[in-house]
Amino acid sequence: MGRLTIQLEAEKEYLVRMRRDFHQHPELSLKEVRTAKVIEEELEKFGISHCRVGATGVLGVLKGNGKGTGVVALRADIDALPLAETNESGYCSLTEGVMHACGHDAHTACLLGAAKVLADYRDSFGGEVRFIFQPAEEIGKGAFDFIEAGILKGADRVFGLHLAPDLPMGTIGVTPGLNNAAVDHFRIEVEGKSTHVSTPQLGADALYAASQIVVALQGLVSRRTSPVEPVIVGVGKFSAGTTYNAVPGSACMEGTTRTISEEMRMQVRQWIDEAAEKTALLSGATARVAWTGITPALINDSQVSAEVKTVAEELGEKVRVITDRPISLGGDNFAEFQRVVPGCYAYLGTANPKVKNSLNSLHNGNFDLDEDALPLGAGLYAEYALWWLKTGAALLKSK
């Protein structure tokens, strides 16, 4: 076990305290005002310089005083979800309708723990660690603010981690290649012509047209994509009409697509555009599709994955590293950072049958975790950064 991980085991009380504080005070995307302030206060205590990126993003920069070179960026997301907590723990959310149900409270605590111990060891390494506390991951934002601000300029590596209730406590998933799907949001507005229900021929039923569009979209997946390539087209929101006895003159739906290749991502967009427009025309209506890109597919660099795997295997005798965690069709815009700098996203197992609610899925009002995973997550952040600055960067330059 690395010395930083040993120190972080001793810092478990700090990690738990910080995680629970963030959990009790969750903030929605782009509203992480208190969260950012607490992060800044902690970095200040550690003697780590910091600045705001955007309104609620925080960047910490730690420069080593010893031998070594290189720049490594570590990322944690900090926002919560618009979800009511149904747990009955002593640290439940104090904000009605808002909850850290995706583990971002733990990610933030782990990265702060890593910053704490790395600051203590700054005389033992050279180079630079950049701590990225990213807001708004849940809505596909925040990452671009850091990229556009040049935060990754000169960085050799970027690393992040995410809780995984599908993996047992003590397991770390480091899978090279594709890990998560690309995610896009679409909004389809259908315009028809309102009329009394007794004279449908005088109008154009937008509700009926929109309903047919929903059916057509499901047919795209079942009949136009390969059964061996995962593709999801889901409509989660639908509205139309103002009264029971009038043909609706407008309708609107919102949904998402999940794809695993950039080619299919663009193809599905084209198919949905065509399906919406042509299906609406059959009913005398028109349809307009508006797209919002949430995140590209998350693809781990094979070399960086091998580096992280090696470091993870040294975290302790009871740690198990797997390299074949199944692909998730959930997205994470850590992928945006990987488009700029070689990077790896690891998955930290938090499931323990003896810990209440730790087997529940993410985005669940009953989500919780085995907090014994916190020192392990913080240790992986810290140990990988230290390895890169003392060893990895030099190896890269020697090639």
Disulfide bonds with the S-S distance in Angstrom:
none
